[in-house]
Amino acid sequence: MKAYLAVKFHEDRNKALIEGLSEALNKAGITTTVMVRDHEKWGEVKFSPNELMKLAFSIIDRSDMVMVEFSEKGVGLGIEAGYAHAKNIPVIVIAKENSEISNTLRGIAKEVIFYETPEELTEKMSHLSK
């Protein structure tokens, strides 16, 4: 299974979280593509907003699902989730325990999964790769 992992990136604080999420999902049989890691190379490669969205949509089109890490809200996350939903690509929302998930995002999500540590996702997500 291939997943586009949509996550809000902050250079100073969540690179380890992104890597941990990707590792946990990989152990569950889900290969991830993360825009900031795989294409922007952690901020070293710059795209115009138009180029970035075209690339994101192209990757989503080739994915089995879109996983939205929604512990922190972000406009781009909503755009990516909405695009996937419009293309009938399943949207799975993952978020840290006690995160607020909007009714709009819940409405298009196939599933919402809460976690305390990225490692928990391996077991919680393994059913998706079958």
N, C-alpha and C positions, 0 to 999 in steps of 0.2 A: 504494500500500500504506500502511495506517495501522498504526502500532505504538504500544503503550503502553510507554514506557521507564521501567522500574522501577530506581531508583537511590537509594542511601542519601545523604541530603543533610546537609552540614555548612555552616552559615552562613559560617564563617570560612575555608573552604578549597576547596570544589569546585564553585562556581557556574560558573566558567570551563570546567571539565571537562564539566559537563552541557551547556552551550551548545556546546562543541566537538563532543561526541558527536552532539547534535541536528543540527548543521550538516552534519557528515560523512554522517549517515544521510539527511538531506534531499537531499544531492547524489547519493546512491545511489538516489533515488526513493522513499524511505521517510519519510512524514510522522510526526512523533512527538508524542505527548501526554506531558507530564511533570507529574506531580501538583504538585510543589513550585513549578514555574515557571508552569504554566498555570492552576492553581486556588488554590494557597496564596499565589501572588504573592510568592515568595521569603520566606515567613514573615509577610507582612502580613495574610493572611486565615487565621483559625483555625477548625478543624473539631474536633468531638468525635471520639474514636476511632471510634465507631460511624458517624458521618456520613462520615468519611474513607474507611472501608472500603467503605461502600455506594457512594460516588462512584467509588472505584477499580474496584470490580466492574462498575459500570455502564459505565465507559469501556472496560474490558477486553472486555466483551461486544460492544462495537461496533468492536473492533480486529481486524485481520487476523493480528496476532501480538503476543506480549509479549516484549520484549527486557529481559533482566535484566542490569544491569551489576553484576558480582559480584566486583570487585576487593577489596571489603570486604563481609564477611558482614553480614546483617541479617535479623531475624525477618520484617519486613514483606515483604522481597523473596521469601522462601520462601512466604509466604502468597499473594502475588500470582501467583507461578509455579505453585503448586499449584492455585489457582483456575482459571487459564488451562488448565492440563493437564486438569483435570476437565471443562472445557467444550470440550475438543478444539480449543483455540486453540494454535497452535504456540508453543513457548517457545524462544527463542534466547538463549543465554548469551554475553555479551561480558565480557571481563576483561583487565586489563593482564597482560602476559607474566609468567609465574611465579606467578600467583595460584593459590590452592588452591580447587578447585571440588569440592564434596562429591559423593560417589557418588550420593546421592539426587537432587541437582539434575541431574547428568549423566544420570541415568536417565530423567528426564522431558524433557530438552532435545532438540530436533530437531537442534541444532547448538551447538557451543561454539567461539567464535572469540576468539583472543587478539590483542592489539594493544599496540604501544608508544606510539603517539600516536593521538588520535582521527581524524586525517586518514587514517590507514591503513584505517579502516573503510569509507570510500567505496568503494574497490575490493573489499574483502573481503565487502561486503554487497550489492553491486549485483545479484548473482544472485537475491536474495530478492525484488526488486521486479518480476521478470519473470513 
